[in-house]
Amino acid sequence: MGSIKYVYVSDRKTSGYSFENEQAVLVAADKLWRLGFVPFVPHTTMRLNLEGGWLDYSCRWIDRCDAVLSLKSFATNVECN
């Protein structure tokens, strides 16, 4: 596993969202967990009413994680500093 431990797992959420997209992310996170990683799935936090907004919250998690697993077009959906 090396030095990567915390993995941000994402897929398209804001455009083209479907139940299948969310399921794919959860399946990937489950596989990562079984391999010894600690996955973070932003889809599970979309309903939080966060001061500063969900995007800021999500970007802070990306900064914390060792890797980002993008199942489709995450890079075109989120812009973090």
Sine and cosine of phi, psi and omega as CSV:
sin_phi,cos_phi,sin_psi,cos_psi,sin_omega,cos_omega
0.00,0.00,-0.41,0.91,0.03,-1.00
0.93,0.37,-0.52,-0.85,-0.07,-1.00
-1.00,-0.01,-0.13,0.99,0.03,-1.00
-0.98,0.21,0.81,-0.58,0.01,-1.00
-0.78,-0.63,-0.80,0.61,-0.04,-1.00
-1.00,-0.04,0.82,-0.57,-0.09,-1.00
-0.81,-0.58,0.83,-0.56,0.09,-1.00
-1.00,0.10,0.88,-0.47,-0.08,-1.00
-0.94,-0.33,0.86,-0.51,-0.06,-1.00
-0.65,-0.76,0.30,-0.95,0.09,-1.00
-0.50,-0.87,0.13,-0.99,0.02,-1.00
-0.86,0.51,0.82,-0.57,-0.02,-1.00
-0.89,-0.46,-0.71,0.70,-0.15,-0.99
-0.99,0.12,-0.45,0.89,0.06,-1.00
-0.78,-0.63,0.72,-0.70,-0.03,-1.00
0.97,0.25,0.35,0.94,-0.03,-1.00
-0.91,0.42,0.63,-0.78,0.12,-0.99
-0.48,-0.88,0.25,-0.97,0.07,-1.00
-0.85,0.53,-0.59,0.81,-0.01,-1.00
-0.90,0.44,-0.62,0.79,0.05,-1.00
-0.87,0.50,-0.74,0.67,-0.02,-1.00
-0.90,0.43,-0.66,0.75,0.02,-1.00
-0.88,0.48,-0.65,0.76,0.00,-1.00
-0.88,0.47,-0.65,0.76,0.02,-1.00
-0.91,0.41,-0.68,0.73,0.00,-1.00
-0.92,0.40,-0.61,0.79,0.06,-1.00
-0.90,0.44,-0.70,0.72,0.02,-1.00
-0.88,0.47,-0.68,0.73,0.01,-1.00
-0.89,0.46,-0.64,0.76,0.03,-1.00
-0.88,0.47,-0.68,0.73,0.03,-1.00
-0.90,0.44,-0.68,0.74,0.04,-1.00
-0.87,0.49,-0.70,0.72,0.00,-1.00
-0.86,0.51,-0.70,0.72,0.00,-1.00
-0.91,0.42,-0.40,0.92,0.04,-1.00
-1.00,0.01,-0.01,1.00,0.06,-1.00
0.98,-0.19,0.08,1.00,0.04,-1.00
-1.00,0.02,0.21,-0.98,0.07,-1.00
-0.89,-0.45,0.99,-0.13,-0.05,-1.00
-0.99,0.13,0.57,-0.82,0.16,-0.99
-0.90,-0.44,0.82,-0.57,-0.04,-1.00
-0.93,-0.37,0.97,-0.25,-0.05,-1.00
-0.90,0.44,-0.40,0.92,0.00,-1.00
-0.85,0.53,-0.48,0.88,-0.05,-1.00
-0.98,0.19,-0.10,1.00,-0.04,-1.00
-0.90,-0.44,0.11,0.99,-0.09,-1.00
-0.88,0.48,-0.43,0.90,-0.06,-1.00
-1.00,0.04,-0.06,1.00,0.03,-1.00
-0.93,0.37,0.64,-0.77,0.07,-1.00
-0.99,-0.12,1.00,0.03,-0.14,-0.99
-0.99,-0.16,0.73,-0.68,0.12,-0.99
-0.91,0.42,0.75,-0.66,-0.07,-1.00
1.00,-0.06,-0.26,0.97,0.09,-1.00
1.00,-0.06,0.35,-0.94,-0.05,-1.00
-0.92,0.39,-0.57,0.82,-0.01,-1.00
-0.89,0.46,-0.68,0.73,0.05,-1.00
-0.88,0.48,-0.69,0.72,0.03,-1.00
-0.86,0.51,-0.73,0.68,-0.02,-1.00
-0.90,0.44,-0.68,0.74,0.01,-1.00
-0.90,0.44,-0.57,0.82,0.05,-1.00
-0.90,0.43,-0.59,0.81,0.06,-1.00
-0.93,0.38,-0.64,0.77,0.04,-1.00
-0.87,0.50,-0.66,0.75,0.04,-1.00
-0.88,0.48,-0.55,0.83,-0.06,-1.00
-0.98,0.19,-0.53,0.84,-0.09,-1.00
-0.97,0.24,0.43,-0.90,0.01,-1.00
-0.99,0.10,-0.36,0.93,-0.04,-1.00
-0.44,-0.90,0.37,-0.93,0.10,-1.00
-0.86,-0.52,0.81,-0.59,0.09,-1.00
-0.96,-0.26,0.93,-0.37,-0.01,-1.00
-0.97,-0.24,0.91,-0.43,-0.03,-1.00
-0.98,0.21,-0.44,0.90,0.04,-1.00
-0.66,-0.76,-0.97,-0.24,-0.16,-0.99
-0.89,-0.46,0.75,0.66,-0.01,-1.00
-0.83,0.55,-0.67,0.74,-0.08,-1.00
-0.87,0.50,-0.46,0.89,0.01,-1.00
-1.00,0.06,-0.12,0.99,-0.06,-1.00
-0.98,-0.22,-0.46,0.89,-0.10,-0.99
-0.77,-0.63,0.72,-0.70,0.07,-1.00
-0.86,-0.51,0.90,-0.43,0.03,-1.00
-0.89,-0.46,0.45,-0.89,0.05,-1.00
-0.96,0.27,0.00,0.00,0.00,0.00
